[in-house]
Amino acid sequence: MQELQSREKKPKETKHIATVSLGVMGAGFLATLPFAPHTAGAFLQSGFEAGLVGGLADWFAVTALFRHPLGIKIPHTALLPNNRAQMTKAVVSAVEDNLLGKESIALRIGQMRLVETMLVKAEEALRSEGAREAVRSACRYALERLPAEQIAAFASQQIRQAAGKMDPAAAVGLAVDQVLSHGYEEPAIDFLIDRAERWAVRAETRRLLGEIAEGVIQGIEMNGLMAFAKNAFLGFLSGDKLGGMLQHALLDNLAALRLPGHRNRAGLLDIVRRELAGLKDNERLHEAVGNLARQLPDRLRLEERLTAMIESWRDRLLEQLQEGPLLDETVMPLLEEGVRRLRSDEDTVRKLEEWLKAQITEFVERNHSKIGALVRENIDKMDNATLIEFIENKVGKDLQWIRVNGAVCGFIIGLALEGVRMLFGH
């Protein structure tokens, strides 16, 4: 504020200096009149006289730029008010064509390294506490307004479309190939053997096997000696003993199936692999897989589950963002690393630089005429008195020094001419 006030005072102070210089010349001229008969008096009188004339002439010239001197409408005075339209046009032309021409702006923009400068500033700013809080606020704002339902609906729609376009035969073939290529059938068989062993060792299983065996033997119809032998066999081996024998036999066979290279295991694996390969041509399975894929989103209530999942993630992220290490350990390092990587990628920086400069240049070319229009608009807002005051405040110091210089130079020239006259007059 003090600097602005001092700038406003300078034209007035300079104006006082110009007035003082003119007064000095006038006072000097009057003071030397009584001494005109003397050589020194005449010499000084000539200097003060010429200084007075020079100061008045320059005062008239400077005043004539802005107003009529002494209010007298002398031709070719008050040049600024009388030629305001031409002056405005000249100022606008100077600004548009010389000071802020499109070519000069484009040249200056071309010399600047905009993207690199912005990246350097961004990297420095990211280390500040203000940037940290700004990033936290931006992340919180985005998360709080995350449209979970819309995202879930969009994701569900995409999944439904993908399921509808899925080729069931290709999906089954891919699944079979993955199982066979990675040998998943062997762990599957081992899992089934394990479950079968758990079932086989149970007492209930032993009893069940005995009952089944006893029932089968009793169901065999025999006559005579064979019937007597059957009854004797059943009398010797009870259902519990038969169940135990079958249980041990079953467990022994299951244990053999666990042994790598055992013929029973190899035979079982061969059967499983043939059956799996046959699934590729099973049209009923393909149809069932296709129907399942189309029905699965509805059965799973996919959109509802996705919405709940997204909302849960959002709440956890907000909690971590506010109180946890998410911001300092993840978000800020990620941003800093992104800026560093971008700075090191010269090709990307060059392309961004070219694109940004092209956009700025295009904007300048499209709106360049508005610069002149803005200058004209601001000038037209001011009346003559305001415009004159504005110019005097900006260049008044130099204009007032013209008056001072006129008086001083006139004084010196007057002394010189009087000196020449005296030299050759005598």
Secondary structure, DSSP 8 states (H G I E B T S, - for coil): -HHHHHHHHHHHHHHHHHHHHHHHHHHHHHHHGGGTTSHHHHHHHHHHHHHHHHHHHHHHHHHHHHS-GGG---TT-SHHHHTHHHHHHHHHHHIIIIIT-HHHHHHHHHH--HHHHHHHHHHHHTTSHHHHHHHHHHHHHHHHT--HHHHHHHHHHHHHHHHHH--HHHHHHHHHHHHHHHTTHHHHHHHHHHHHHHHHTSHHHHHHHHHHHHHHHHTS---HHHHHHHHHHHHHS-HHHHHHHHHHHHHHHHHHHHSTT-HHHHHHHHHHHHHHHHGGG-HHHHHHHHHHHHHHHHHTTHHHHHHHHHHHHHHHHHHHHHTSSHIIIIIHHHHHHHHHHHHH-HHHHHHHHHHHHHHHHHHHHHHHHHHHHHHHHHHHHS-HHHHHHHHHHHHHHHHHHHHHHHHHHHHHHHHHHHHHHHHHH-
